[in-house]
Amino acid sequence: MNTAEPSLTKTELRKSLLNTRKSLSTQEWRQKSDRLCNRLQNSPLFTQAKTILAYFSSRQEPDLSPLFVTPCKWGFPRCVGKELSWHLWQPGDALHTGAYGILEPLPDAPKIDYSEVDLMLVPAVGCDVRGYRLGYGGGYYDRMLSLAEWESKIAIGIIFEFALSPQLPVDSWDKPLHGICTESDLTIVQQKSRRSIEQ
């Protein structure tokens, strides 16, 4: 666990954590990503979900692509203005590069309604043990998770172990996630879904 000073600003922490992530060798990144995917695969949260929202790895984020062959509905985001638009995608479907250099489904890919979603796998620069997330500064996920319809959805932050800190600086608009998954552990921070985990 990263014991970075909580007195660091979000900008400083973001820079430090991104540099650490960038310094991982390809082999280390692959091994950590594979271990993280195994943690998720062994979780009832994952195995019982019918519709999962995920992301395409960029900038050495944990790579979830080994999971995408799992038979369920997979949704991926497109950045549309200041919002995330979620679209169905399965291996073999076309992708294109979006505004931030991140792969996205095509605009005409079928949309996913929030009511279908069982689980969200949320990319992050860092998280703390309370479930607070440090993102890239765009606010896309913070805006989405603050909407009433998304509040009951199970959102798991996906990070490598070095990016987990005891306490991140928190702003009034920050929303804690339901849990954190690293290559070492899947920790449920708060029971915020109406459904029980075992269901």
Beta strands, then each sheet from edge to edge (+ up, - down):
strand 1: 51-53
strand 2: 73-80
strand 3: 83-88
strand 4: 95-97
strand 5: 103-105
strand 6: 119-123
strand 7: 126-128
strand 8: 133-134
strand 9: 154-158
strand 10: 164-165
strand 11: 179-181
strand 12: 186-188
sheet 1: 3+ 2- 1- 6- 9- 11- 12+
sheet 2: 4+ 5-
sheet 3: 8+ 7- 10-
end
